[in-house]
Amino acid sequence: MAQTGRLTQKRIGVLMGGQSSEREVSLRTGQAVHQSLLRRGYQAVAIDVGPHLFRDLTEHKIQIAFLALHGPGGEDGTIQGFLETLGIPYTGSGVQASAVGMHKVTTKILAASQGVPVPGGTAVRRGEQPSLAMALKAAKLKLPVVVKPASQGSTIGVTIVRKPAQWKPALALAHRYDPDAMVEAYIPGHEITVSILGGPEGQVAVLPAVEIVAPDGFYDFSAKYQKGKTQYLCPAPLPARIAKQVAELGQRTYEALGCEGAARVDFRITPRGKPYMLEINTVPGMTETSLLPMAAGQAGLNYDALVERILQSALDRAARMSGGTQEV
């Protein structure tokens, strides 16, 4: 990393935890990142984000923030705006891209406008109680459908509705986490994820795709975070044509939202080989079972080097905002 020497003299705060439903996963990501930075000789401090964040940042004299926060408050532009107000450079995407990327409905609309195929669907606001038949007719869908919170991660609050009796409980569950419940077509086939690393001057590296083979075909919370429960194939065993297509669609989604640093784009690929973009993660997990480090490893980038690559995005932002002259 070109500016490692200078960065090792700076105080880096690894922001983790928070109060979202993904708190425990965020703590695991943050702890792994923190240990990696220490191994590389950085002056890194682990900070559990709470009501006293301003005090913590001030007391530890934090000069750069490495964001390891997941879910609302961490991926939705909130913490990004707070840090910009304080003038503290941070890793990953900016306020706007983070806010758009967190809201799955908005992400789909923007991605579709750039020619990225997405599942058909609709959104149901909290308080609305459309019948299943009404919702299916309005969105031109048929069972099964997927119901999930519009702004949530780690497959929290998600239900695959296969029969009418599941409809109301699925809406209620999704609305526990977000005012908008997203209802979309269930895409049979394979689960694929594409990780992307931004670099200086708009350079983008698309990492090898990972295929996720989950028990019962549903990559839920336990399948994601319990070791040995899910099989991961990296690189994904895709025909060259499809592998190239999902890489291009992942990059197109990343650029359509204006993302920076690391991001991960999730797809479903039908048995006939047609990909559909599901969502983007603008602060991908960095735990021992996370997919971004797995893809990076396949590309020859070990965990510590990946952490440094993501850290560089904070320095790039600082330089860009200051016209290329700021000392972070």
C-alpha positions as a printed Julia matrix, in Angstrom:
328×3 Matrix{Float64}:
   0.0     0.0     0.0
   1.55    3.23   -1.18
   0.93    5.33    1.89
   1.21    2.71    4.63
   4.09    4.51    6.35
   2.13    7.71    6.73
  -1.07    5.93    7.79
   0.64    3.95   10.53
   1.29    7.27   12.27
  -2.43    8.11   12.33
  -5.04    7.15   14.9
  -7.56    4.82   13.28
 -10.89    4.15   14.92
 -12.56    0.85   13.99
 -16.24    1.65   14.43
 -18.28   -1.44   15.23
 -21.31   -2.72   17.12
 -23.97   -0.04   17.11
 -27.59   -0.76   17.93
 -28.93   -2.43   14.77
 -30.14   -6.01   14.64
 -26.76   -6.86   13.1
 -24.81   -5.69   16.15
 -23.21   -9.07   16.95
 -22.07   -9.6    13.37
 -20.66   -6.07   13.31
 -18.68   -6.71   16.47
 -17.14   -9.8    14.9
 -16.27   -7.87   11.74
 -14.81   -5.01   13.76
 -12.72   -7.2    16.02
 -11.24   -9.04   13.05
 -10.41   -5.75   11.3
  -8.95   -4.27   14.48
  -6.63   -7.24   14.98
  -5.56   -7.05   11.34
  -4.63   -3.38   11.64
  -2.65   -4.06   14.79
  -0.78   -6.85   13.02
   0.18   -4.38   10.31
   1.48   -1.86   12.81
  -1.36    0.67   12.77
  -2.46    2.7    15.78
  -5.96    1.22   15.76
  -8.61    1.61   18.44
 -11.77   -0.5    18.64
 -14.83    1.69   19.3
 -18.28    0.26   20.09
 -20.59    2.9    18.61
 -23.13    4.31   21.05
 -24.49    7.58   22.45
 -21.0     8.79   23.41
 -19.38    8.35   20.01
 -18.31   11.99   19.71
 -16.61   11.78   23.11
 -14.93    8.48   22.17
 -13.63    9.86   18.89
 -12.33   12.96   20.62
 -10.7    11.19   23.56
  -8.92    8.72   21.29
  -7.96   11.5    18.88
  -9.28    9.51   15.93
  -8.09   10.79   12.55
  -9.49    8.06   10.27
 -12.56    5.86   10.73
 -12.68    2.28    9.48
 -16.4     1.45    9.29
 -17.29   -2.07   10.42
 -20.92   -1.23   11.13
 -23.76   -3.21    9.56
 -27.43   -2.35    9.17
 -29.33    0.87    9.88
 -27.18    3.55   11.46
 -24.02    2.08    9.98
 -24.66    1.39    6.31
 -27.42    3.91    5.56
 -25.48    7.16    5.42
 -26.13    8.14    9.05
 -22.64    7.55   10.43
 -21.11    8.7     7.15
 -22.8    12.11    7.45
 -21.8    12.39   11.1
 -18.14   11.75   10.28
 -18.2    14.21    7.38
 -19.53   16.87    9.75
 -16.55   16.19   12.03
 -14.12   16.15    9.11
 -13.02   12.57    9.79
 -12.31   10.53    6.64
 -13.97    7.1     6.61
 -13.83    3.92    4.59
 -16.35    2.84    1.97
 -19.19    4.59    0.23
 -20.34    8.13    0.89
 -23.62    9.39    2.33
 -25.76    9.17   -0.79
 -24.54    5.78   -2.04
 -24.85    4.34    1.46
 -28.43    5.59    1.86
 -29.5     4.31   -1.55
 -27.72    0.99   -1.14
 -29.36    0.33    2.22
 -32.87    0.68    0.79
 -33.44   -2.34   -1.44
 -36.4    -0.86   -3.3
 -34.45    2.28   -4.26
 -31.42    0.19   -5.2
 -33.52   -1.93   -7.56
 -35.07    1.12   -9.23
 -31.69    2.77   -9.81
 -30.0    -0.44  -10.96
 -32.86   -1.29  -13.33
 -32.55    2.18  -14.88
 -29.01    1.18  -15.88
 -30.11   -2.07  -17.49
 -29.42   -4.37  -14.55
 -32.11   -7.12  -14.4
 -33.96   -7.25  -11.07
 -36.85   -9.39   -9.8
 -40.32   -7.93  -10.28
 -42.0    -6.73   -7.13
 -43.66   -4.05   -5.06
 -43.48   -2.45   -1.61
 -46.11   -2.54    1.13
 -46.07    0.27    3.68
 -46.53   -0.46    7.38
 -50.23   -0.11    8.22
 -51.36   -1.28    4.81
 -52.95   -4.71    4.76
 -53.43   -5.78    1.15
 -54.62   -9.32    0.6
 -52.16  -11.69   -0.98
 -54.28  -11.81   -4.12
 -54.27   -8.01   -4.39
 -50.52   -7.78   -3.93
 -49.8   -10.52   -6.46
 -52.1    -8.96   -9.03
 -50.7    -5.44   -8.58
 -47.1    -6.61   -9.02
 -47.9    -9.28  -11.63
 -46.42  -11.98   -9.41
 -47.3   -15.51   -8.44
 -46.26  -17.7    -5.53
 -43.69  -18.18   -4.2
 -42.64  -14.63   -3.36
 -40.0   -13.21   -1.04
 -41.07  -10.73    1.64
 -38.35   -8.76    3.42
 -37.64   -5.43    5.1
 -36.57   -2.79    2.6
 -33.66   -1.65    4.79
 -32.09   -4.56    6.62
 -29.24   -6.98    6.15
 -28.11  -10.5     7.06
 -31.42  -11.92    5.78
 -33.13  -10.62    8.93
 -36.91  -10.47    8.68
 -37.05  -12.42    5.41
 -39.74  -14.98    4.55
 -40.25  -17.05    1.43
 -44.03  -17.12    1.1
 -45.04  -20.37   -0.55
 -48.66  -20.57    0.61
 -51.35  -17.98    1.48
 -51.25  -18.69    5.23
 -47.7   -17.3     5.38
 -48.6   -13.9     3.88
 -49.75  -11.89    6.9
 -47.08  -13.23    9.28
 -44.43  -12.46    6.64
 -45.6    -8.85    6.32
 -45.75   -8.45   10.1
 -42.2    -9.79   10.46
 -40.8    -7.5     7.76
 -42.6    -4.48    9.23
 -40.97   -5.12   12.61
 -37.71   -3.99   11.03
 -38.73   -1.38    8.45
 -41.73    0.77    7.44
 -41.48   -0.74    3.95
 -41.89   -4.44    3.28
 -40.5    -5.46   -0.07
 -42.39   -8.15   -1.97
 -40.58   -9.62   -4.95
 -40.58  -12.65   -7.19
 -38.76  -15.68   -5.85
 -36.0   -16.54   -8.32
 -35.22  -20.26   -8.37
 -31.65  -21.31   -9.05
 -28.22  -20.44   -7.67
 -27.15  -17.78   -5.17
 -24.1   -15.85   -6.38
 -22.29  -12.89   -4.89
 -19.78  -10.57   -6.56
 -17.36   -8.48   -4.49
 -15.99   -5.22   -5.81
 -13.07   -3.09   -4.66
 -12.81    0.53   -5.68
  -9.46    2.22   -6.0
  -8.0     5.66   -6.61
  -9.15    7.63   -9.65
 -12.22    5.47  -10.12
 -10.39    2.2   -10.67
 -12.55   -0.83   -9.93
 -11.51   -4.45   -9.33
 -14.17   -7.15   -9.59
 -13.22  -10.2    -7.51
 -14.09  -13.82   -8.35
 -17.76  -14.66   -7.81
 -18.76  -16.95   -4.94
 -21.6   -19.46   -5.17
 -23.5   -20.03   -1.93
 -24.96  -23.51   -1.44
 -27.17  -23.15    1.63
 -29.16  -25.87    3.41
 -32.72  -26.04    2.03
 -31.67  -23.46   -0.59
 -32.25  -20.51    1.78
 -29.25  -18.45    2.84
 -30.7   -17.22    6.14
 -28.98  -15.75    9.19
 -27.86  -19.06   10.69
 -26.67  -20.32    7.3
 -24.54  -17.17    6.98
 -22.88  -17.14   10.36
 -22.66  -20.73   11.61
 -19.47  -22.4    10.46
 -19.93  -25.5     8.37
 -23.63  -24.98    7.71
 -23.23  -23.58    4.19
 -20.95  -24.56    1.33
 -19.1   -21.85   -0.57
 -17.67  -22.38   -4.04
 -15.05  -19.84   -5.07
 -14.65  -19.19   -7.86
 -18.27  -20.0    -8.59
 -18.57  -22.87  -11.11
 -20.23  -20.73  -13.77
 -19.89  -20.85  -17.54
 -17.43  -18.18  -18.66
 -20.18  -16.19  -20.36
 -22.31  -15.98  -17.21
 -19.31  -15.29  -14.96
 -18.4   -12.35  -17.16
 -22.01  -11.14  -17.2
 -22.47  -11.1   -13.41
 -19.11   -9.37  -13.0
 -20.23   -6.64  -15.41
 -23.65   -6.32  -13.76
 -22.06   -6.13  -10.32
 -19.75   -3.34  -11.44
 -22.63   -1.56  -13.18
 -24.69   -1.63   -9.97
 -21.72   -0.4    -7.92
 -21.13    2.5   -10.32
 -24.84    3.34  -10.7
 -25.06    3.96   -6.95
 -21.74    5.83   -6.83
 -20.14    3.36   -4.41
 -16.58    3.55   -3.13
 -14.26    1.17   -1.32
 -15.58   -2.36   -0.92
 -19.07   -3.55   -1.78
 -20.76   -6.86   -2.5
 -23.6    -7.42   -4.98
 -25.88  -10.44   -4.56
 -27.52  -12.26   -7.45
 -29.82  -15.18   -8.16
 -29.15  -17.07  -11.39
 -31.99  -19.1   -12.87
 -31.49  -22.68  -14.07
 -31.41  -21.23  -17.61
 -28.56  -18.91  -16.69
 -30.34  -15.55  -16.37
 -28.98  -13.4   -13.51
 -31.12  -11.12  -11.33
 -29.56   -8.58   -8.98
 -31.05   -8.77   -5.47
 -29.19   -6.16   -3.41
 -25.88   -4.48   -2.69
 -23.96   -4.43    0.59
 -21.91   -1.25    0.95
 -20.18   -2.43    4.17
 -19.6    -6.13    3.49
 -18.94   -8.46    6.38
 -15.33   -9.19    7.28
 -15.81  -12.11    9.7
 -14.09  -15.48    9.39
 -16.99  -16.77    7.28
 -17.51  -13.62    5.2
 -17.59  -13.71    1.43
 -15.51  -10.64    0.59
 -12.31  -12.0     2.24
 -12.97  -15.35    0.55
 -13.18  -13.75   -2.89
 -10.16  -11.56   -2.2
  -8.14  -14.6    -1.16
  -9.01  -16.31   -4.43
  -7.71  -13.21   -6.22
  -4.42  -13.38   -4.29
  -5.23  -10.71   -1.69
  -4.91  -11.99    1.88
  -7.02  -10.67    4.75
  -4.57   -8.08    6.02
  -3.9    -6.77    2.52
  -7.65   -6.53    1.93
  -8.1    -4.49    5.12
  -5.36   -2.11    3.96
  -6.99   -1.82    0.53
 -10.28   -0.83    2.16
  -8.49    1.58    4.49
  -7.04    3.31    1.43
 -10.57    4.39    0.42
 -10.66    6.73    3.44
  -7.44    8.39    2.34
  -8.68    8.66   -1.24
 -11.86   10.4    -0.05
  -9.89   12.84    2.1
  -7.61   13.74   -0.78
 -10.5    14.14   -3.19
 -12.48   16.37   -0.84
  -9.47   18.59   -0.32
  -8.45   18.74   -3.95
  -5.68   16.2    -3.45
  -3.71   18.17   -0.87
  -5.06   17.13    2.53
  -2.86   15.43    5.05
  -5.06   12.98    6.88
